[in-house]
């Protein structure tokens, strides 16, 4: 286990990934009293469960943003049209 300036960290070298060679995890202060082997085992298990999931580009947030943009454009157009007609 490596000791940082303010935090304790665990470095996992066997990550079984073709892109990454190691992972560094910072230990929560309330969990630092556990033994070094338990922390290393939990770190290995956690890194093994990591999966990359790309963000969906066209989700409900995108449609909400588009709806807000079109609504504001429609409102601004109506306001300007009303001012110009008077």
N, C-alpha and C positions, 0 to 999 in steps of 0.2 A: 504494500500500500504506500502511496506517495503522500507526503504531507505538504499541503499548499500553504500560502501565507495565512489565509483566514479559514480555509476549508480543508477538509480531508477529501481526497479523490481516489478513485479506483481506475486503473488503466486496464482495459481489456484488449489483449493483443490478438487472440484467436476469435475474430469476428465472422469467419466463414463467408466473406463477401469478396467478389472480384474487384470491386471499386475501392473499398476501404480496407486499411490494414490494422487500424486500432480505434478504440473508442475511449473517451475519458468521461467518467461520470462523477459528479459532485455528490457527496454523501450528505443527506439531511442531518442537521445538528442533533435532532432527537434520536437518530438511528446510529449514531457514532459509537455507542457503547457496545454494539454487537462485535463479535470476534472478526478477525481479518478474513478467515476462511468463509464465514457466513456471508460477509459483504462481497467477497469475490464470487462466490457461487450465485448470489442474487444478481450481481452485475452480469455474469455470463448468461444467465437465464433471461434477463431483461433484454440484452442486446440480441439474443437469439429470436426474440419475439417481434423485433422491429420490422415493419413492412412499410415500404414507401407507397403512398397512395396519392397520385396527382390530384390537384384540385379540379373539380369540374368547372369548365368555363361557362357552361350554360345552365346554371342552377336557378333556383327561385330568387336569389339575390340579384342576379343579372336582370331577370325580368322585372323585379321591383324597381331597380334603378332605371331601366328603360321606361317603365310606366311613369315614374316620377319626372323624368326628363321630358317626356312627351306632354305630360300634364302641365308642367310649368311653361313649356313652349306654347301650348294652346292657351293657357291663361294670359301669358304675356302678349300673345297675338291678339286676343280678344280685348285686352286693356288698351293696347296701342290703336287697334281699329276703332274702338269706342271714342278715344281721344281725338283721332283724326277726323272722324265723321262729324263731330260737334263743331 
